[in-house]
Amino acid sequence: MDVTRDAILDCLGTVPDRPGPAVETVSVTAADGFERRLLEYNVESDERIRAYLLVPDDIDGERPSILAVHPHAGEFAVGKSDPAGLSDTEPYHYGVELCQRGHVVCCPDLLCFEDRRPPEHERTAGTAPDGADYEKFVAMDRLLRGSTLQAKYLSDLVVALDVLESYDLVDAGAMGVLGHSLGGQEAAWLSWFDDRVAAAVVSSGAARLAAVQREQITHNFALYVPDLLTVGDMEAVLADVAPTPLLLTHGTADRIFPPDSVRTLSGTLSEAYADAGVSDRFETLFFEGGHEFPADVRSRAYDWLARWLDR
């Protein structure tokens, strides 16, 4: 897989240099069985971002940790607040649910979302792009500079793992990642990119890109990695995740990621994990529904993470 991996890295383009995060705690609030800490840290030498760290009240010694990556849904005003339990969309509060199961959870903003948008006065005055226009701008800017939005997302999420790893209360050998939709897409890529990911859950976030194009479905701009289809599509990425435990969950009526292509992708990944001698570390959970992350599926996803991370 080394040749293919190198080719995919070439597709991603330049990955930003990784700084020391220099974490600062901005505020701490008590919640239902856990503490919600607002953090600020470096993702590049000239860029600091904010994330929520969710810490169980009863923590005693090291715990497994989860990087909970928020969805897209066209809701650019909401990012980290979804998994951190501060939004109105309860099915996206998976960071809180994981923390209440005993995990330390980090919920960062992806670029273009929540605190990572241009200042409100600039957006209101029309002197800076907003929403999808800003997402398009930052994606095109990275293409012009020999990189991609996907490379930027990966770079930032790698730093989020650095942040988790810096805490004594985190078991550095038991860090997982989970996300829905765009968050699932990023969980998939991060599990390929960073060997520190010990288990991953991809909720409605992975399919064959050739099928996405076949159905003429437009997506978030990070999905479009130049030349990836010539290298081998998403199966080339995810087959290389083995032997890391990986769970895909997907609705049979999902209109964003074509379910037939997820079944094809799943078959390829099953073979890759079997070839690696770890068939039990890959699973696909199909459920009757659309582009969603229902409660029973979330519960099974959390059980999957606990199976591989709790030691």
C-alpha positions in Angstrom: 0.0 0.0 0.0 3.0 2.4 0.3 2.9 3.4 -3.4 -0.8 4.1 -3.2 -0.4 5.9 0.1 2.2 8.2 -1.4 0.0 8.8 -4.4 -2.9 9.8 -2.1 -0.6 12.1 -0.2 0.3 13.8 -3.4 -3.4 14.2 -4.2 -3.9 16.0 -0.9 -1.2 18.5 -1.6 0.8 20.4 1.0 -0.1 19.7 4.6 0.4 22.7 6.9 3.3 22.5 9.4 2.2 21.3 12.8 3.0 23.7 15.7 3.0 23.1 19.4 -0.6 23.6 20.4 0.1 25.8 23.5 -3.2 24.9 25.0 -5.0 27.4 27.2 -8.3 26.9 29.1 -10.7 29.8 28.4 -13.5 28.7 30.7 -14.9 25.7 32.6 -18.6 24.9 33.2 -20.3 22.1 35.0 -22.7 19.9 33.1 -24.7 16.7 33.5 -22.0 14.3 34.9 -19.1 16.0 33.2 -17.1 19.2 32.9 -17.1 21.3 29.7 -13.9 23.1 29.2 -13.5 25.7 26.4 -9.9 25.4 25.1 -7.8 27.6 22.8 -4.8 26.3 20.9 -2.6 26.7 17.9 -3.3 24.8 14.7 -0.7 26.7 12.7 2.0 29.2 13.8 -0.3 32.1 13.1 -3.7 30.5 13.8 -5.4 29.6 17.1 -8.8 27.9 17.4 -11.2 26.9 20.1 -12.6 23.5 21.0 -14.5 21.9 23.8 -13.0 19.3 26.0 -15.5 17.1 27.9 -14.2 15.5 31.0 -16.2 13.0 33.1 -16.8 14.0 36.7 -15.7 10.7 38.2 -12.4 10.5 36.3 -9.7 8.8 38.2 -6.5 8.1 36.2 -6.2 7.7 32.4 -9.3 7.2 30.3 -9.8 6.4 26.6 -10.5 9.5 24.5 -12.6 10.4 21.5 -12.2 13.1 18.9 -15.9 14.0 18.1 -16.1 15.7 14.7 -19.2 17.8 14.0 -21.4 17.4 10.8 -21.9 20.0 8.1 -25.7 20.3 7.4 -25.1 23.7 5.8 -25.2 25.1 9.4 -22.0 27.1 9.5 -22.9 28.9 12.7 -22.8 25.6 14.5 -19.6 23.4 14.7 -18.1 22.2 18.0 -21.4 23.1 19.8 -23.1 20.1 18.1 -21.1 17.2 19.6 -20.5 19.3 22.8 -24.3 19.4 23.5 -24.9 23.1 23.1 -27.0 23.0 19.9 -30.7 22.3 19.3 -29.9 19.1 17.4 -29.8 16.3 20.0 -28.8 13.5 17.6 -25.6 15.4 17.1 -24.7 15.6 20.8 -22.6 12.4 20.4 -19.6 14.0 22.2 -21.7 14.4 25.4 -23.1 10.9 25.1 -19.6 9.5 24.7 -18.4 11.5 27.7 -21.2 10.3 29.8 -20.0 6.8 29.0 -16.7 7.6 30.5 -14.6 8.9 27.7 -12.6 12.2 27.6 -13.9 13.9 24.4 -12.5 16.7 22.3 -14.9 18.7 20.0 -13.1 21.1 17.7 -14.5 23.5 15.1 -13.6 22.7 11.5 -12.5 25.6 9.4 -15.6 27.6 8.1 -17.8 26.7 11.1 -18.8 28.5 14.3 -15.8 30.4 15.7 -13.8 29.8 12.5 -15.7 32.2 10.2 -14.8 35.8 9.3 -15.8 38.3 12.1 -19.6 39.0 12.3 -19.2 42.7 11.5 -17.3 41.8 8.2 -20.0 39.2 7.3 -22.8 41.6 8.0 -21.1 44.4 6.0 -20.5 42.1 3.1 -16.7 42.7 3.3 -16.0 39.0 3.8 -17.8 35.9 2.4 -20.2 34.0 4.6 -21.5 30.5 4.8 -21.0 28.3 1.7 -19.3 31.2 0.0 -16.6 31.3 2.6 -16.2 27.5 2.4 -15.7 27.8 -1.3 -13.2 30.6 -0.9 -11.0 28.8 1.5 -11.1 25.6 -0.6 -10.2 27.4 -3.8 -7.5 29.4 -1.9 -5.8 26.1 -0.9 -6.0 24.7 -4.4 -4.2 27.8 -5.7 -1.5 27.3 -3.1 -0.9 23.6 -3.9 -3.0 22.2 -1.1 -6.6 21.2 -0.4 -9.3 21.8 2.2 -9.1 18.2 3.1 -5.4 18.6 3.9 -6.2 21.5 6.1 -8.9 19.6 8.0 -6.5 16.7 8.5 -3.7 18.9 9.8 -6.1 20.6 12.3 -7.5 17.3 13.5 -4.0 15.9 14.0 -3.3 18.8 16.3 -6.6 18.0 18.2 -5.1 14.5 18.8 -2.0 16.3 20.1 -4.2 18.2 22.5 -5.8 15.1 23.8 -2.5 13.4 24.1 -1.1 16.2 26.2 -3.5 15.5 29.1 -2.4 13.1 31.8 -6.0 12.0 32.2 -6.0 10.6 28.6 -4.7 7.1 27.7 -2.6 8.0 24.6 -2.8 4.5 23.4 -6.6 4.5 23.3 -7.7 7.5 21.2 -10.6 7.1 18.9 -12.5 9.3 16.4 -16.2 9.5 15.6 -18.2 11.8 13.3 -21.4 12.1 11.3 -21.7 13.3 7.7 -18.8 15.7 7.2 -17.6 14.6 10.6 -17.7 11.0 9.4 -15.8 11.9 6.3 -13.1 13.4 8.5 -13.1 10.4 10.8 -12.5 8.2 7.8 -9.6 10.3 6.5 -8.0 10.8 10.0 -8.1 7.1 10.7 -6.0 6.6 7.5 -3.7 9.6 8.1 -2.7 9.2 11.8 -1.7 5.9 13.3 -2.6 7.2 16.8 -6.3 6.6 16.0 -7.0 3.3 17.7 -10.6 2.9 16.5 -12.9 4.9 14.2 -16.6 5.3 13.5 -17.8 6.8 10.3 -21.5 7.7 10.3 -22.9 8.5 6.9 -19.6 9.9 5.7 -18.0 7.5 3.2 -18.9 6.2 -0.2 -17.3 5.7 -3.6 -16.8 9.2 -5.1 -17.4 7.8 -8.6 -21.0 7.1 -7.4 -21.4 10.5 -5.9 -20.4 11.9 -9.3 -22.6 9.5 -11.1 -25.6 10.7 -9.1 -24.5 14.4 -9.6 -24.6 15.0 -5.8 -22.8 18.2 -4.7 -20.9 18.0 -1.5 -18.7 19.8 1.0 -15.6 21.2 -0.7 -13.2 19.0 1.3 -14.6 15.9 -0.4 -13.0 16.9 -3.7 -9.4 15.8 -3.6 -7.7 16.3 -7.0 -6.9 13.1 -8.9 -8.2 10.8 -6.2 -10.4 9.0 -8.7 -7.4 8.2 -10.8 -5.6 6.7 -7.7 -8.5 4.4 -6.6 -11.4 6.3 -5.0 -12.2 6.0 -1.3 -11.5 2.3 -1.1 -7.9 3.1 -1.8 -7.9 5.3 1.3 -10.0 3.1 3.6 -8.4 -0.3 2.7 -5.2 1.2 4.1 -6.8 1.8 7.5 -6.5 -1.9 8.3 -5.8 -3.1 10.9 -7.3 -0.2 12.8 -10.8 -1.1 13.9 -13.3 0.7 11.7 -17.1 0.8 11.8 -19.3 2.3 9.0 -22.9 3.1 9.7 -25.2 4.1 6.9 -28.9 4.5 6.1 -30.4 2.5 3.3 -32.2 5.6 2.0 -29.3 8.0 2.4 -29.4 10.6 -0.5 -26.0 12.2 0.2 -23.8 9.1 0.0 -25.3 6.5 -2.4 -26.0 3.3 -0.4 -25.2 1.0 -3.3 -21.7 2.4 -3.4 -21.3 2.0 0.3 -22.1 -1.7 0.0 -19.5 -2.0 -2.8 -17.0 -0.1 -0.6 -17.8 -2.3 2.3 -17.1 -5.4 0.3 -13.7 -4.1 -0.7 -12.9 -3.2 2.9 -14.0 -6.6 4.2 -11.6 -8.2 1.9 -8.8 -5.8 2.9 -9.3 -6.6 6.6 -9.5 -10.3 5.9 -6.2 -10.1 4.0 -4.7 -8.4 7.0 -5.9 -11.2 9.3 -8.3 -8.9 11.3 -11.7 -9.5 9.9 -13.3 -8.8 13.2 -12.0 -5.2 13.2 -14.2 -4.0 10.3 -18.0 -3.8 10.3 -20.7 -2.1 8.3 -24.0 -1.3 10.1 -26.8 -0.6 7.6 -30.1 0.7 9.0 -33.5 1.7 7.6 -33.3 5.4 7.3 -31.7 8.4 5.6 -28.7 10.6 6.2 -29.0 10.4 10.0 -27.4 9.0 13.1 -30.4 7.6 15.1 -30.1 6.8 18.8 -29.9 3.0 18.5 -27.2 3.3 15.9 -25.3 5.7 18.0 -25.5 3.3 20.9 -24.0 0.5 18.8 -21.3 2.8 17.6 -20.4 3.7 21.2 -20.3 0.0 22.0 -17.9 -0.5 19.1 -15.5 2.2 20.4 -15.6 0.8 23.9 -14.9 -2.7 22.6 -11.6 -1.5 21.1 -10.6 1.3 23.4 -11.5 0.2 26.9 -8.6 -1.8 28.3 
